[in-house]
Amino acid sequence: MRNGTSPVYSAPGAPEAIALREGPAAAVRAALVAARERTQRLAADFRAALGPRPHVPYAQELNPPLWELGHVAWFQEWWVLRNPQRALGARADPGVARTASLLPSADAWYDSGKVAHRTRWDLPLPDADATADYLQRTLVASLRELDALPPGADADALYFFRLAALHEQMHAEAAAYMGRALGIPLGEEERAPTVAHTGELKVPGGAFTLGSAGAGFAFDNELTAHAVEVGPFAIDAEPVSWGAFLPFVEEGGYDDAQWWTDSGRAWLASLHQRRPAGLRRSAAGWELFRQGGWQALDDNEVAVHVSAHEAEAWCRWAGRRLPTEAEWECAAFTVPGFRWGQAWEWTASVFEPYPGFAPHPYVDYSRPWFGTRRVLRGASPATAPALAHARYRNFFEPQRRDVFAGFRSVRVD
């Protein structure tokens, strides 16, 4: 997480996100540089904690640190430097033959679409110094290509540069998740954001345009923009705090089957401890594991590291429900006082394509996960400002607790 006060956004998002999606080449350049600087800081944190060949135990939700770094460089090289159809943007052929990599064997190591997840721990990857050199060379070459574009370069010409910057910041946030899960202190850690307890907001509903439209960059799963009808509802102005969530824990909510869905009960059965991840109760009160140790919990902090199953169970206990992603986006764009950016927020919506969906060249980004993930909206303090856009659809399996995810609720009338 970034040092300083955690930002809270209103639609459409952080200025950096608007600049990257819609701005000129200079804004894209700044985003690429910022992403690489963050990657390098996180790499230094992991190296300081784990040594020159940082190793982490296998887990389905993790990747080896050196693989993550090499993959970031490879992705940028694959789509920006080695892509002969780069100027076509989203119309580029993903299967077009590529030029050779700056790093021999890079395709065999870092192509996430072809290299099975479990095998990444056994690859003969370059060491930290060689990986850092690969990162540096790909960035320098990419900036050279960007700087060579003519003034006023269009959205197609900038598409893959924008994609590379956003992709790198996604992996940086994943590194922050990994650091928290493994107890690795990160230089960008900070206390969780708090809520102001501003109550709920009434949304009149009506016709609303869901999804991205207009010029600039959009992920394929944000397209195409389409009209939806949203009924009236009342929604929390901010995500649920620990002060609101913990009474559910203390009153035995994790042991009362009536609050849980069938899938939630099945997930509960697999747990060793029935409480939110990284949370414990000591003689001094509730504590949360962060920055490599246990720290006292502030009731005003946003509840995070909860799964979609836990969010749904709390909502039933409280007589409320999760918002759909259409309700979330409608509230973000139409109602003053809707504050987001304190945590990723689970919604009730399964991750599915919008009408008219067509995959972009990075075909593995969205299409393989439709129907198996749950949509989250918003942003967390570990989310780069360049990624914090109110149209952005994040998506994870509903049982994930390592993500900096919380939720807000809708009143059931």
Secondary structure, 3 states (H helix, E strand, C coil): CCCCCCCCECCCECHHHHHHHHCCHHHHHHHHHHHHHHHHHHHHHHHHHHCCCCCCCCCCCCCCHHHHHHHHHHHHHHHHHCCCCHHHHHHCCCCCCCCCCCCCCHHHHHCCCCCCHHHHHHCCCCCHHHHHHHHHHHHHHHHHHHHCCCCCCCHHHHHHHHHHHHHHHHHHHHHHHHHHHHCCCCCCCCCCCECCCCCEEEECCEEEEECCCCCCCCCHHHCCCEEEEECCEEEECCCCEHHHHHHHHHCCHHHCHHHCCHHHHHHHHCCCCCCCCCEEEECCEEEEEECCEEEECCCCEECCCCCHHHHHHHHHHCCEECCCHHHHHHHHHHCCCCCECCEEEEEEEECCCCCCCCCCCCCCCCHHHCCCCEEEEEECCCCCHHHCECCCCEEECCCCCCCCEECCCEECC
